[in-house]
Structure formats: C-alpha cells, structure tokens
Amino acid sequence: MPQRYQGGELVLVIDCSDLGRAADFWAEVLGYVREGPDVGTYQGLIPADGQGVEVLLQRVPEEKREKNRLHLDLRTSDLESEVRRVMGIGARLLTGEPVREFGWRWHILADPDGNEFCVLQPPG
C-alpha cells in the first residue's frame, strides 16, 4: 500500500548513475523489492511487505557534487552491526567515529553514487 500524504501518494526519489547497481544496493539495505523492470531511466522499489514509502531510482547523467540537501536516516538499536551490514552491501563510511548529539550516535555513509545517508542509534 503506497504511503499517502494530503494530496496523493508519497514517493522518495534517489538520483543514481547505474539503475541496476542502485536497485541492488537500496533493495538490500531497505528490505525492498523491485517494482517490475526498469522503465527507461527509472526503477521503482517497494517494501517487500507492501508497507512503507516507495523509492524511485532515477538515472541521471551528472555526478553528485555537493552534500545532499535531503537524506535517509536508518534508525537501529545496534549501530555498529548495522553500519557493518550496509558497508557489506556497498556503502562507504564517511565518519571515522560516531557523531554524538543529545544521546544519539550515528555514522554518515554514502551509497555507491555518493549519496549520503545516516545510520543512527537513539538514546538509551
């Protein structure tokens, strides 16, 4: 079931250079599956259980150059284990030590296209 917002359905779009590589990476990281074959420059990913926000991968010709203005946060109860897991899938660690703020701890990582995302452990 697509996630709704006031005017329709909510979809998160991630730019990439290689649809197949990005689809493999994000599907495994998020536990999503491909929504059919790619359509030109687009590949949809949906939650395997049907609950959650659709992710649409969009192949673009330009490389990522600056910090993302929007990024994903993956919240987990085991920071180190989750960081190892996503790095095993192909993420690159951008922080040497966890960032700490207000009891939260997190690492900043990058997907194969350089898009930043965070893996966070809440306080307590």
Backbone torsions as a table, in degrees:
resi	resn	phi	psi	omega
1	MET	NA	122.6	178.9
2	PRO	-62.5	148.5	175.4
3	GLN	-76.7	137.4	-176.6
4	ARG	-102.3	153.4	165.4
5	TYR	-131.8	176.8	-171.8
6	GLN	-50.3	-37.4	-175.0
7	GLY	-104.1	2.1	-178.8
8	GLY	159.7	-131.4	-177.2
9	GLU	-109.0	142.5	179.1
10	LEU	-96.4	127.5	177.8
11	VAL	-132.5	136.7	176.6
12	LEU	-100.4	127.0	-178.1
13	VAL	-108.6	131.8	177.9
14	ILE	-120.4	123.7	176.4
15	ASP	-74.8	146.1	179.3
16	CYS	-153.6	168.0	177.2
17	SER	-102.0	-22.8	-177.2
18	ASP	-134.2	107.5	-176.6
19	LEU	-59.3	-44.5	-178.0
20	GLY	-62.7	-47.3	180.0
21	ARG	-63.2	-45.4	-179.8
22	ALA	-65.0	-40.2	179.5
23	ALA	-64.5	-44.4	178.0
24	ASP	-60.2	-46.4	-177.6
25	PHE	-62.3	-58.0	-174.2
26	TRP	-68.9	-33.9	177.3
27	ALA	-62.2	-43.9	-179.9
28	GLU	-71.3	-41.4	179.5
29	VAL	-61.3	-45.2	-173.1
30	LEU	-92.5	-11.8	-174.2
31	GLY	74.8	33.4	-179.4
32	TYR	-102.2	171.0	175.1
33	VAL	-129.8	157.9	177.3
34	ARG	-69.2	139.7	176.8
35	GLU	-94.7	77.8	-177.8
36	GLY	75.4	-173.4	179.1
37	PRO	-74.1	163.9	177.1
38	ASP	-66.0	153.8	178.8
39	VAL	-121.5	97.7	-178.4
40	GLY	62.2	-111.4	-178.0
41	THR	-98.4	14.5	-175.7
42	TYR	-126.9	144.6	172.3
43	GLN	-139.4	121.0	178.0
44	GLY	-86.8	143.5	172.7
45	LEU	-125.8	136.0	179.6
46	ILE	-129.1	154.0	177.8
47	PRO	-58.8	137.1	-179.5
48	ALA	-57.8	-32.6	-179.4
49	ASP	-92.7	3.3	177.6
50	GLY	81.7	-0.8	-177.4
51	GLN	-112.3	116.9	176.6
52	GLY	140.5	-175.3	-176.9
53	VAL	-83.6	133.4	174.1
54	GLU	-70.2	142.3	174.0
55	VAL	-112.3	128.6	177.7
56	LEU	-112.7	118.8	176.6
57	LEU	-88.5	135.6	-177.4
58	GLN	-126.3	116.3	177.9
59	ARG	-74.2	128.1	179.4
60	VAL	-126.8	151.8	-177.2
61	PRO	-78.0	-27.6	-176.1
62	GLU	-85.3	152.1	175.7
63	GLU	-85.0	154.5	175.1
64	LYS	-68.2	136.6	-175.9
65	ARG	-119.3	-35.3	-174.9
66	GLU	-126.7	177.6	179.5
67	LYS	-60.2	140.7	175.3
68	ASN	-60.6	143.3	172.0
69	ARG	-90.6	-11.3	178.1
70	LEU	-141.8	137.3	179.1
71	HIS	-148.6	164.7	177.3
72	LEU	-89.2	142.7	169.0
73	ASP	-113.2	126.3	175.7
74	LEU	-106.1	107.7	-178.2
75	ARG	-89.3	135.0	-175.7
76	THR	-144.9	157.5	176.0
77	SER	-87.8	-8.8	-178.6
78	ASP	-134.2	87.4	-174.5
79	LEU	-55.2	-52.7	-174.1
80	GLU	-62.4	-43.5	-179.2
81	SER	-63.9	-43.9	-178.6
82	GLU	-68.8	-37.4	176.6
83	VAL	-62.7	-44.7	177.6
84	ARG	-60.5	-41.2	-178.8
85	ARG	-61.8	-50.2	-177.0
86	VAL	-71.1	-29.4	174.6
87	MET	-67.9	-35.4	176.5
88	GLY	-64.8	-23.6	178.2
89	ILE	-84.7	-19.9	178.3
90	GLY	133.6	3.4	177.8
91	ALA	-72.7	155.5	177.0
92	ARG	-115.3	129.8	-179.5
93	LEU	-77.4	129.0	-179.4
94	LEU	-104.9	-14.6	179.2
95	THR	-113.6	137.2	178.5
96	GLY	-77.5	-38.8	178.9
97	GLU	-125.3	152.5	178.1
98	PRO	-60.7	142.1	171.0
99	VAL	-76.4	140.5	-179.1
100	ARG	-126.9	130.6	178.9
101	GLU	-158.8	125.7	176.5
102	PHE	53.3	34.9	179.8
103	GLY	87.9	-11.8	176.8
104	TRP	-83.0	148.3	172.1
105	ARG	-129.3	139.2	178.3
106	TRP	-155.6	159.8	172.3
107	HIS	-116.9	149.4	173.5
108	ILE	-102.8	131.2	180.0
109	LEU	-128.2	171.8	176.5
110	ALA	-130.2	142.4	174.3
111	ASP	-77.0	178.1	-178.1
112	PRO	-59.4	-18.6	177.1
113	ASP	-95.9	1.7	179.3
114	GLY	91.2	2.5	177.7
115	ASN	-70.8	124.6	-178.7
116	GLU	-75.6	147.5	169.7
117	PHE	-150.4	162.3	-177.5
118	CYS	-118.1	146.3	168.5
119	VAL	-112.7	119.5	-173.2
120	LEU	-120.2	146.6	171.0
121	GLN	-117.2	120.1	179.7
122	PRO	-66.6	163.0	176.8
123	PRO	-61.4	151.4	174.0
124	GLY	64.4	NA	NA
